Amino acid sequence: MGTTSLLETLNVRVVGEGEKYLVLAHGFGTDQSAWQHVLPFFVPHYKIILYDLVCAGSVNPDYFDFSRYSTLDAFVDDLLNILGSLGIDSCAYVGHSVSAMIGIIASIRRPELFTKLVLVGASPRFLNDKYYHGGFEEGEIEKVFGAMEANYKAWVNSFAAVAVGADVPTAVTEYSRTLFNMRPDMALFVSRMVFNSDIRGILGMVSTPCCIIQTAKDVSVPESVAEYLKGHLGGRSTVEIMNVEGHLPHLSAPLQLAQSLRRALLL
């Protein structure tokens, strides 16, 4: 994929009036439209870079190479190639969920490129092990994968409400829409990759200042993970626990998230 075609393929957009660049990177099951309610708060102050992960339903699935995207590194390549082809040499980065991990790895590769990482609903490892509580046992996750494989539509209908967490029907509808847009085999493949990822060992290599934003109750990420990140990231880091529920605050509580992001970017 050449740089021009990469920008087109991943639906890259640059919007906003400011001088500084800000990347908004979405998580699993959504696309860049997940930021639509947060965007208006930042358009006057930043040039905002939006793009879709290659696994998003808004991207032509023909571009998804199962062997290439079997690790997070290929997603990091895409991010760095986008910034390179846009000629950007400095930006702040907001990453939700898996895109928080992508941002962490990108900042280790190119520390001079990122002025700040804002990590929303971030987890360096979703599975529990002996001395770490990621929130999930392996058996639980295998049941989730089995449900996705058996009946993707039924899985989405139950999972979307659980992930949103809060009683915000419009957010559940929106998350369901973007999940249904994903091809089920790609959704399962990327879920497996994400849940088998473990970047705990490289957190100390991060030198970029980080702000960790997490909701008070997130079915995917226990609050203890935010403190783990703060304790293990190499750069200066802060934690803000939002007094809202759910894994997708940009859909369910966009005003509160915008306020948290504004504070994080000014720190």
Backbone bond lengths (Angstrom), bond angles and torsions (degrees), N, CA, C in turn:
res aa  C-N    CA-C-N  psi(-1)  N-CA   C-N-CA  omega(-1)  CA-C   N-CA-C  phi
1 M - - - 1.465 - - 1.521 109.33 -
2 G 1.333 118.76 115.58 1.459 121.53 176.86 1.515 110.82 -71.24
3 T 1.361 116.73 169.54 1.472 118.96 -175.98 1.520 112.06 -65.12
4 T 1.348 117.60 -41.18 1.465 119.14 179.66 1.520 109.77 -62.56
5 S 1.329 116.00 -46.52 1.451 118.34 -178.77 1.527 111.18 -68.56
6 L 1.349 118.23 -29.84 1.460 120.82 176.97 1.529 109.85 -62.78
7 L 1.340 116.86 -45.58 1.465 120.38 179.40 1.521 110.88 -61.00
8 E 1.322 116.24 -39.66 1.468 120.20 178.97 1.526 110.94 -72.50
9 T 1.326 116.01 -44.84 1.457 121.00 -176.41 1.520 111.39 -60.35
10 L 1.328 116.98 -43.30 1.467 121.36 -176.21 1.529 112.09 -94.57
11 N 1.338 116.00 15.02 1.473 121.80 172.48 1.527 113.04 53.94
12 V 1.339 115.45 44.11 1.468 120.21 -176.99 1.528 110.17 -67.79
13 R 1.332 115.18 132.15 1.474 121.36 175.82 1.515 108.88 -130.76
14 V 1.322 116.44 144.46 1.460 121.79 172.03 1.521 106.72 -121.12
15 V 1.327 116.84 117.83 1.464 122.03 -178.11 1.525 109.39 -130.10
16 G 1.333 116.52 152.70 1.460 119.55 174.02 1.512 113.36 118.93
17 E 1.337 113.84 167.14 1.467 121.63 -169.76 1.524 113.90 -107.82
18 G 1.312 118.36 -15.96 1.465 120.08 -171.62 1.517 113.54 -73.04
19 E 1.331 114.86 176.39 1.466 120.75 178.40 1.523 111.38 -91.61
20 K 1.314 116.92 -33.97 1.466 120.93 -177.96 1.524 110.19 -83.88
21 Y 1.334 115.27 150.11 1.464 120.90 179.47 1.531 110.80 -95.50
22 L 1.323 114.60 141.75 1.456 122.48 177.43 1.529 108.31 -134.59
23 V 1.332 116.85 124.35 1.464 121.86 176.44 1.528 108.30 -95.11
24 L 1.330 116.72 130.90 1.464 121.89 170.74 1.525 107.29 -112.88
25 A 1.329 116.60 111.98 1.471 121.41 -174.64 1.527 109.71 -115.31
26 H 1.325 116.01 125.36 1.462 121.42 -172.94 1.527 111.91 -84.59
27 G 1.338 116.38 167.50 1.456 122.70 -179.20 1.517 113.15 -100.29
28 F 1.320 115.23 -171.62 1.463 121.75 -178.53 1.533 110.97 -62.01
29 G 1.323 115.25 137.57 1.458 120.71 173.22 1.511 115.03 87.37
30 T 1.336 116.72 -6.46 1.465 119.91 177.54 1.524 109.04 -117.78
31 D 1.322 116.18 -173.07 1.459 122.76 168.04 1.525 106.05 -140.74
32 Q 1.316 117.70 -170.63 1.473 119.13 -174.37 1.527 113.26 -62.22
33 S 1.334 117.85 -18.19 1.468 120.25 178.11 1.527 111.92 -63.73
34 A 1.333 117.31 -17.14 1.469 120.27 177.74 1.523 112.43 -59.74
35 W 1.354 116.76 -22.22 1.465 121.31 -178.08 1.531 112.99 -91.47
36 Q 1.335 117.53 1.85 1.468 119.42 -169.16 1.528 113.71 -59.13
37 H 1.348 117.66 -31.68 1.466 119.63 -178.18 1.526 112.35 -86.21
38 V 1.313 117.21 -15.06 1.468 122.45 179.15 1.534 110.47 -92.51
39 L 1.327 114.69 -32.40 1.467 122.30 -174.38 1.533 114.49 -50.28
40 P 1.340 119.60 -46.37 1.473 119.50 -175.47 1.523 114.25 -57.49
41 F 1.337 117.53 -26.42 1.467 120.53 -178.91 1.531 112.12 -72.98
42 F 1.337 117.09 -18.69 1.466 120.19 -172.94 1.527 114.09 -116.39
43 V 1.331 116.80 -16.55 1.472 120.72 -178.93 1.534 112.39 -56.18
44 P 1.342 120.25 -37.69 1.470 118.42 179.79 1.527 114.11 -70.70
45 H 1.331 117.09 -16.78 1.465 119.81 -169.25 1.527 114.72 -113.46
46 Y 1.323 118.00 -15.09 1.463 121.72 -175.33 1.527 110.83 -140.25
47 K 1.333 114.80 157.61 1.458 119.95 160.23 1.531 105.77 -89.33
48 I 1.317 115.94 115.70 1.464 120.53 -171.04 1.523 110.18 -102.74
49 I 1.329 115.09 128.22 1.463 121.44 178.33 1.528 108.10 -100.00
50 L 1.318 115.46 121.64 1.456 122.70 177.63 1.520 108.62 -118.22
51 Y 1.310 116.57 142.40 1.466 119.40 174.44 1.521 108.48 -155.44
52 D 1.315 116.05 166.37 1.458 121.83 178.26 1.525 109.69 -105.40
53 L 1.313 116.60 134.43 1.461 119.72 170.39 1.526 108.36 -59.72
54 V 1.313 116.33 149.04 1.467 120.81 -174.20 1.534 112.22 -61.69
55 C 1.336 116.98 -21.12 1.468 120.43 179.91 1.523 112.81 -86.74
56 A 1.334 117.88 -5.97 1.464 120.66 -177.14 1.528 110.72 -66.22
57 G 1.319 115.83 150.99 1.459 120.32 -178.82 1.506 113.75 -67.10
58 S 1.340 117.13 -15.54 1.459 122.13 179.60 1.527 112.81 -83.55
59 V 1.341 116.75 -4.13 1.467 122.62 179.95 1.527 108.71 -105.37
60 N 1.321 116.07 139.45 1.471 120.63 177.48 1.533 109.33 -57.01
61 P 1.343 118.02 119.03 1.471 119.95 -176.13 1.519 114.02 -62.77
62 D 1.331 117.41 -15.79 1.466 119.69 178.05 1.523 111.66 -62.23
63 Y 1.344 116.95 -21.72 1.464 120.11 -178.73 1.522 112.59 -84.03
64 F 1.329 117.49 -6.92 1.461 119.69 -178.13 1.524 109.64 -84.55
65 D 1.314 114.93 113.35 1.461 122.13 179.77 1.532 107.67 -99.22
66 F 1.335 116.35 108.63 1.461 120.37 -173.55 1.533 112.21 -60.30
67 S 1.312 117.61 -36.03 1.469 117.99 -179.42 1.527 110.72 -73.99
68 R 1.328 116.82 -38.15 1.469 119.44 -178.47 1.530 111.34 -69.19
69 Y 1.324 116.78 -43.45 1.468 120.09 -174.68 1.523 112.53 -91.70
70 S 1.322 116.29 33.81 1.459 120.70 179.06 1.529 111.89 -86.89
71 T 1.338 116.94 -5.23 1.470 121.82 173.49 1.525 108.37 -136.83
72 L 1.332 115.72 168.64 1.465 120.82 178.91 1.527 112.08 -67.89
73 D 1.333 116.98 -21.85 1.470 119.92 -173.15 1.525 112.89 -59.55
74 A 1.322 117.92 -37.32 1.467 119.96 -179.73 1.535 110.94 -67.28
75 F 1.334 116.91 -33.78 1.463 120.52 175.64 1.530 110.56 -67.95
76 V 1.337 115.47 -35.29 1.472 120.43 175.72 1.531 109.80 -65.62
77 D 1.334 116.27 -42.75 1.470 120.25 176.62 1.529 110.49 -54.90
78 D 1.340 116.28 -45.49 1.470 119.99 -178.97 1.521 110.85 -59.64
79 L 1.332 117.19 -46.69 1.465 120.85 -179.91 1.532 110.92 -59.65
80 L 1.322 116.31 -49.14 1.475 119.85 -177.80 1.531 111.21 -66.32
81 N 1.323 117.09 -35.47 1.470 120.01 177.41 1.522 111.68 -68.15
82 I 1.322 117.45 -36.44 1.471 120.85 175.70 1.523 109.67 -62.01
83 L 1.331 116.72 -50.12 1.472 120.20 -178.32 1.525 110.66 -63.26
84 G 1.326 116.23 -38.76 1.462 119.96 178.71 1.507 112.32 -65.28
85 S 1.335 116.65 -43.56 1.463 119.02 -177.08 1.527 111.63 -72.44
86 L 1.336 117.45 -21.94 1.466 120.57 174.61 1.534 111.99 -85.48
87 G 1.325 115.90 -5.18 1.468 120.10 178.67 1.518 113.60 73.95
88 I 1.324 117.20 27.36 1.465 121.27 -176.76 1.522 109.72 -92.09
89 D 1.339 116.00 128.25 1.462 119.09 179.88 1.520 112.67 -114.30
90 S 1.353 117.34 0.78 1.460 120.40 178.23 1.529 109.25 -159.27
91 C 1.331 116.59 130.32 1.466 119.53 178.83 1.522 110.01 -157.77
92 A 1.326 114.69 158.03 1.463 120.67 165.82 1.525 106.96 -93.51
93 Y 1.318 116.25 153.39 1.461 120.54 -172.49 1.520 110.04 -133.36
94 V 1.324 115.79 127.38 1.462 122.04 173.27 1.525 107.54 -113.82
95 G 1.325 116.99 120.13 1.461 120.76 -179.48 1.511 110.44 -124.29
96 H 1.329 115.86 130.02 1.467 120.54 177.39 1.526 110.21 -98.60
97 S 1.328 116.69 130.58 1.452 123.46 172.07 1.539 111.23 56.88
98 V 1.328 119.34 -117.41 1.469 119.70 -177.48 1.525 111.53 -61.43
99 S 1.330 117.51 -30.03 1.471 119.28 179.00 1.524 112.07 -71.35
100 A 1.341 117.56 -18.51 1.466 118.99 171.43 1.530 109.57 -66.30
101 M 1.338 116.45 -41.95 1.466 120.43 177.80 1.523 110.93 -65.25
102 I 1.344 115.45 -40.01 1.469 120.31 178.30 1.530 109.71 -60.41
103 G 1.329 116.65 -43.24 1.470 121.06 179.31 1.521 112.04 -64.35
104 I 1.333 116.93 -40.08 1.464 121.12 178.74 1.533 110.38 -59.64
105 I 1.335 116.01 -48.49 1.474 119.47 -178.69 1.530 110.49 -65.87
106 A 1.343 116.36 -41.22 1.475 120.06 179.05 1.524 111.10 -60.42
107 S 1.341 116.85 -39.06 1.473 120.02 -177.90 1.521 111.71 -70.71
108 I 1.324 117.10 -26.85 1.472 119.88 175.83 1.529 109.27 -72.26
109 R 1.309 115.78 -39.89 1.474 119.67 178.91 1.526 111.91 -69.22
110 R 1.342 116.19 -40.53 1.480 121.11 -174.65 1.528 110.20 -133.46
111 P 1.331 118.16 69.24 1.470 120.42 -174.36 1.530 113.92 -60.24
112 E 1.339 116.13 -29.67 1.475 119.22 -177.59 1.518 112.65 -71.96
113 L 1.326 116.52 -13.99 1.461 121.45 -174.74 1.527 112.71 -82.51
114 F 1.340 116.83 -24.58 1.463 120.76 -171.58 1.531 111.36 -115.90
115 T 1.326 115.59 122.93 1.464 120.09 178.33 1.524 111.83 -83.92
116 K 1.331 116.87 -27.87 1.469 122.08 -176.53 1.518 108.44 -159.58
117 L 1.324 116.59 139.83 1.464 121.80 170.52 1.526 108.01 -110.88
118 V 1.317 116.31 127.13 1.462 120.87 173.04 1.527 106.36 -111.69
119 L 1.321 115.81 116.38 1.457 122.78 -169.64 1.529 108.24 -108.80
120 V 1.325 116.68 108.21 1.469 122.43 -174.45 1.528 109.42 -104.14
121 G 1.341 116.77 120.29 1.469 119.51 -179.24 1.513 111.59 59.40
122 A 1.322 116.27 42.08 1.469 122.01 -172.41 1.521 111.26 -88.16
123 S 1.330 115.70 147.16 1.465 120.42 173.94 1.522 109.19 -148.84
124 P 1.345 116.80 124.63 1.465 118.97 178.08 1.523 113.01 -77.49
125 R 1.354 115.20 -11.54 1.466 120.40 -177.62 1.535 107.18 -166.78
126 F 1.327 117.25 117.40 1.461 120.62 -176.77 1.529 112.93 -82.79
127 L 1.337 117.10 -24.35 1.466 120.72 -177.05 1.527 111.61 -88.25
128 N 1.312 116.02 144.16 1.463 121.28 175.02 1.528 109.79 -72.70
129 D 1.332 115.90 151.33 1.454 119.47 162.03 1.521 108.12 -140.36
130 K 1.307 118.16 -168.26 1.464 121.43 -168.40 1.530 113.34 -54.70
131 Y 1.341 116.51 -43.69 1.462 119.37 -174.87 1.531 112.78 -115.72
132 Y 1.314 116.29 18.88 1.473 118.89 -173.92 1.526 109.25 -143.39
133 H 1.335 115.57 133.90 1.467 120.75 178.35 1.529 109.32 -108.53
134 G 1.328 116.21 98.34 1.460 120.86 178.49 1.517 112.50 -89.78
135 G 1.330 116.29 -17.17 1.459 119.97 175.83 1.520 114.99 115.56
136 F 1.340 117.28 -16.66 1.468 119.87 -174.62 1.524 111.36 -134.37
137 E 1.314 115.30 139.65 1.462 120.96 168.37 1.525 107.83 -89.60
138 E 1.317 115.72 152.49 1.466 120.00 -176.72 1.535 111.95 -58.51
139 G 1.339 115.91 -39.37 1.466 119.81 179.48 1.514 112.77 -61.94
140 E 1.346 116.02 -37.93 1.471 120.44 178.06 1.525 110.70 -62.01
141 I 1.331 114.77 -44.14 1.469 119.82 -177.42 1.525 110.65 -66.37
142 E 1.322 116.82 -39.50 1.466 119.24 178.94 1.532 110.77 -62.31
143 K 1.326 117.32 -33.70 1.469 120.53 176.06 1.527 110.75 -65.34
144 V 1.331 115.71 -40.02 1.471 120.39 177.45 1.526 110.08 -61.69
145 F 1.329 116.34 -47.04 1.467 120.28 179.77 1.530 110.44 -61.70
146 G 1.324 116.28 -39.87 1.458 120.59 178.45 1.520 111.64 -62.16
147 A 1.339 116.35 -40.46 1.464 120.86 178.97 1.529 111.08 -66.92
148 M 1.342 116.46 -39.90 1.470 120.58 178.09 1.524 110.48 -61.33
149 E 1.325 114.72 -42.21 1.464 120.69 -175.91 1.531 111.24 -71.50
150 A 1.329 115.91 -38.38 1.462 120.69 -174.93 1.527 112.37 -71.90
151 N 1.337 116.23 -43.04 1.460 119.91 -176.83 1.525 108.44 -158.31
152 Y 1.338 116.37 90.00 1.464 121.39 -173.40 1.523 111.09 -60.51
153 K 1.314 117.01 -41.33 1.472 120.22 -178.38 1.525 111.07 -61.66
154 A 1.319 116.88 -46.03 1.467 120.51 179.20 1.527 110.92 -64.11
155 W 1.355 115.98 -39.19 1.467 119.72 178.20 1.525 110.82 -61.95
156 V 1.325 117.90 -46.64 1.470 120.96 179.21 1.521 110.21 -59.09
157 N 1.322 116.27 -44.51 1.467 120.01 -176.86 1.525 112.57 -60.96
158 S 1.322 117.65 -30.22 1.475 119.51 177.48 1.531 111.41 -90.82
159 F 1.330 117.09 -39.88 1.464 121.19 -173.91 1.524 112.75 -69.45
160 A 1.320 118.33 -39.41 1.470 121.19 -174.23 1.522 111.00 -57.36
161 A 1.321 117.08 -45.80 1.468 120.35 -178.76 1.532 111.32 -66.33
162 V 1.337 116.17 -39.14 1.469 120.33 179.65 1.530 110.50 -65.44
163 A 1.328 116.58 -42.95 1.466 120.65 -178.53 1.525 111.61 -67.23
164 V 1.335 116.79 -43.90 1.474 119.94 178.41 1.527 109.72 -62.84
165 G 1.334 116.47 -38.00 1.461 120.53 171.65 1.512 114.86 76.05
166 A 1.312 117.37 -49.47 1.460 121.86 -178.47 1.526 110.40 -82.15
167 D 1.326 115.33 161.68 1.470 120.62 179.36 1.528 109.40 -84.97
168 V 1.325 114.05 72.07 1.480 120.41 -179.33 1.529 106.90 -129.51
169 P 1.342 117.42 87.76 1.470 120.44 -174.18 1.527 114.32 -55.99
170 T 1.341 117.29 -34.94 1.475 119.42 179.81 1.527 110.73 -63.60
171 A 1.325 117.29 -36.15 1.465 121.02 179.01 1.528 110.50 -68.52
172 V 1.339 116.73 -39.54 1.467 120.65 178.09 1.525 109.83 -64.45
173 T 1.328 116.15 -42.56 1.475 120.72 178.41 1.523 110.65 -60.91
174 E 1.333 115.84 -44.10 1.470 120.37 -177.54 1.523 111.11 -67.41
175 Y 1.329 116.91 -43.15 1.461 119.69 179.57 1.529 110.64 -66.70
176 S 1.319 116.87 -39.17 1.468 120.29 176.44 1.524 110.62 -60.02
177 R 1.322 116.01 -41.98 1.480 120.70 -178.95 1.526 110.84 -58.12
178 T 1.333 116.95 -48.71 1.472 118.92 -176.02 1.530 111.38 -74.34
179 L 1.328 117.58 -29.59 1.473 119.56 173.75 1.527 110.60 -65.98
180 F 1.342 116.65 -43.98 1.464 120.44 179.11 1.529 111.71 -64.40
181 N 1.333 116.62 -26.18 1.465 120.08 178.68 1.530 112.07 -69.67
182 M 1.328 116.77 -22.39 1.465 120.20 -179.86 1.522 110.05 -76.03
183 R 1.321 114.90 144.29 1.463 118.14 174.28 1.529 107.62 -72.96
184 P 1.341 118.80 128.83 1.471 120.47 -172.57 1.530 114.68 -53.82
185 D 1.334 118.05 -39.66 1.472 118.99 -179.05 1.525 111.32 -66.98
186 M 1.339 116.90 -34.85 1.466 120.44 177.41 1.520 111.01 -71.49
187 A 1.335 116.44 -39.90 1.468 120.64 178.13 1.530 110.51 -60.08
188 L 1.326 116.25 -43.99 1.466 120.75 179.67 1.530 110.71 -65.98
189 F 1.326 116.83 -43.70 1.461 121.68 -178.81 1.533 111.04 -61.27
190 V 1.337 116.14 -46.04 1.473 120.06 -178.09 1.525 110.11 -70.00
191 S 1.334 117.39 -38.04 1.469 120.12 176.39 1.523 110.86 -58.42
192 R 1.314 115.90 -45.97 1.474 119.84 178.83 1.534 110.72 -60.53
193 M 1.324 115.99 -44.66 1.467 120.09 -179.64 1.531 110.63 -60.66
194 V 1.333 116.23 -46.20 1.463 120.56 -177.55 1.531 110.47 -64.26
195 F 1.333 116.57 -46.80 1.464 119.58 -176.99 1.524 112.80 -70.82
196 N 1.307 117.44 -19.26 1.464 120.00 175.93 1.527 112.80 -94.99
197 S 1.325 116.87 -0.67 1.466 120.64 178.94 1.531 110.14 -77.84
198 D 1.305 114.61 149.81 1.465 120.63 178.41 1.521 107.36 -150.10
199 I 1.330 116.57 104.17 1.476 118.84 -178.95 1.532 111.37 -109.35
200 R 1.338 116.45 18.14 1.474 118.55 -179.60 1.527 112.34 -57.37
201 G 1.333 115.54 -36.43 1.462 119.58 -174.62 1.517 115.25 -68.42
202 I 1.340 117.68 -15.17 1.477 119.57 -177.55 1.531 112.81 -109.79
203 L 1.330 117.82 0.20 1.469 119.81 -176.52 1.529 112.12 -58.34
204 G 1.316 116.53 -34.69 1.464 120.45 -179.38 1.511 113.67 -66.82
205 M 1.340 117.23 -15.02 1.468 120.91 -179.46 1.526 112.13 -84.85
206 V 1.330 117.18 -5.28 1.470 120.56 179.37 1.521 109.18 -77.46
207 S 1.334 116.86 124.79 1.469 120.61 176.74 1.524 112.26 -108.30
208 T 1.331 117.22 -13.58 1.467 122.28 179.92 1.524 109.96 -71.05
209 P 1.350 119.08 136.28 1.470 120.28 174.66 1.531 110.45 -59.22
210 C 1.327 115.95 138.01 1.466 121.43 -176.60 1.523 110.72 -124.30
211 C 1.320 115.27 144.06 1.454 120.83 168.45 1.527 107.59 -121.77
212 I 1.315 116.23 122.25 1.458 122.73 -177.99 1.526 107.47 -98.02
213 I 1.325 117.05 120.85 1.463 121.81 178.70 1.519 108.32 -115.63
214 Q 1.317 114.81 126.79 1.457 119.28 -178.48 1.528 109.24 -140.69
215 T 1.328 116.17 148.53 1.457 118.75 176.24 1.530 109.32 -81.66
216 A 1.328 115.12 161.61 1.464 120.32 -176.23 1.527 111.97 -67.39
217 K 1.338 116.76 -24.12 1.466 119.73 179.26 1.519 108.34 -144.61
218 D 1.327 115.03 108.73 1.466 121.59 -177.06 1.523 107.60 -129.81
219 V 1.331 116.55 117.04 1.467 120.47 -176.81 1.530 111.83 -62.32
220 S 1.332 117.29 -24.43 1.470 120.67 -176.86 1.522 113.63 -90.69
221 V 1.344 117.04 -27.01 1.466 120.68 -172.29 1.533 110.14 -137.30
222 P 1.329 118.34 108.03 1.469 120.13 177.15 1.537 111.00 -63.89
223 E 1.328 115.56 153.17 1.471 120.19 -178.85 1.528 111.57 -59.13
224 S 1.333 116.23 -30.22 1.468 120.12 -179.29 1.529 112.23 -61.63
225 V 1.338 117.82 -24.49 1.467 121.06 179.88 1.532 110.84 -66.94
226 A 1.335 116.39 -37.14 1.474 119.73 177.88 1.525 110.11 -60.88
227 E 1.342 116.35 -42.86 1.464 119.58 179.06 1.527 111.17 -68.60
228 Y 1.330 116.41 -35.02 1.466 120.03 176.35 1.528 109.85 -61.08
229 L 1.332 115.91 -46.93 1.467 120.00 178.83 1.524 110.58 -58.45
230 K 1.323 115.88 -48.07 1.471 119.90 -178.94 1.530 111.22 -57.94
231 G 1.327 115.59 -38.78 1.458 119.85 -177.70 1.521 114.40 -76.11
232 H 1.333 116.97 -17.88 1.464 119.54 -173.42 1.523 115.29 -116.32
233 L 1.318 118.23 -16.46 1.468 119.89 176.97 1.524 109.71 -67.00
234 G 1.329 116.40 139.98 1.457 120.29 -174.95 1.520 113.95 -72.85
235 G 1.342 116.60 -32.79 1.463 119.97 -178.46 1.518 111.84 -85.97
236 R 1.318 115.84 178.89 1.466 121.36 175.18 1.523 108.81 -65.38
237 S 1.324 117.16 132.73 1.463 118.49 -178.57 1.524 111.30 -140.71
238 T 1.328 114.93 151.04 1.459 121.99 176.89 1.525 107.93 -128.50
239 V 1.330 116.26 160.10 1.468 122.08 177.33 1.518 108.51 -125.42
240 E 1.329 116.14 133.79 1.457 120.89 169.77 1.525 108.10 -124.93
241 I 1.326 115.42 123.83 1.466 120.82 175.43 1.531 107.07 -98.12
242 M 1.325 115.91 115.19 1.470 120.94 178.72 1.530 109.92 -77.43
243 N 1.303 116.18 139.60 1.466 120.61 -179.46 1.530 111.04 -83.60
244 V 1.326 115.23 54.27 1.469 122.32 176.62 1.524 107.07 -139.90
245 E 1.338 116.39 170.26 1.456 120.72 -178.41 1.518 111.11 -110.88
246 G 1.337 115.06 155.47 1.455 120.40 169.48 1.510 115.44 106.27
247 H 1.322 114.59 163.04 1.468 121.91 -176.82 1.533 112.29 -90.21
248 L 1.331 117.92 -7.85 1.471 120.54 -174.97 1.531 111.27 -128.04
249 P 1.339 117.44 65.11 1.463 119.14 -176.36 1.526 113.49 -64.05
250 H 1.348 118.20 -22.94 1.464 119.59 177.91 1.527 110.86 -68.46
251 L 1.342 117.37 -21.35 1.468 121.02 174.29 1.524 111.79 -94.54
252 S 1.333 116.89 -39.37 1.471 119.88 -171.66 1.526 113.71 -95.24
253 A 1.329 118.66 -24.61 1.467 122.02 -178.00 1.527 110.28 -145.54
254 P 1.355 117.32 58.53 1.462 119.83 -172.04 1.527 114.64 -62.77
255 L 1.329 117.36 -36.02 1.467 119.48 179.50 1.526 110.55 -63.46
256 Q 1.333 116.23 -46.98 1.468 119.99 179.44 1.518 110.91 -63.76
257 L 1.339 117.13 -40.63 1.463 119.33 179.46 1.528 110.15 -65.62
258 A 1.329 117.01 -42.03 1.474 120.08 178.78 1.527 110.59 -58.01
259 Q 1.321 116.49 -40.53 1.474 119.58 178.39 1.524 110.66 -65.37
260 S 1.325 116.88 -41.69 1.473 120.80 177.94 1.528 111.08 -64.34
261 L 1.330 116.45 -42.18 1.477 120.57 179.66 1.520 110.38 -64.15
262 R 1.329 116.30 -40.76 1.470 119.78 -179.96 1.531 109.54 -61.03
263 R 1.341 115.96 -46.30 1.473 119.01 177.87 1.530 110.76 -60.27
264 A 1.327 115.91 -44.14 1.471 120.14 -177.55 1.520 111.37 -62.22
265 L 1.318 117.40 -40.40 1.464 121.05 -176.52 1.526 111.99 -74.08
266 L 1.323 116.31 -22.11 1.467 119.89 179.82 1.527 111.68 -89.05
267 L 1.331 117.18 -17.52 1.481 120.48 -176.96 1.526 110.98 -62.73
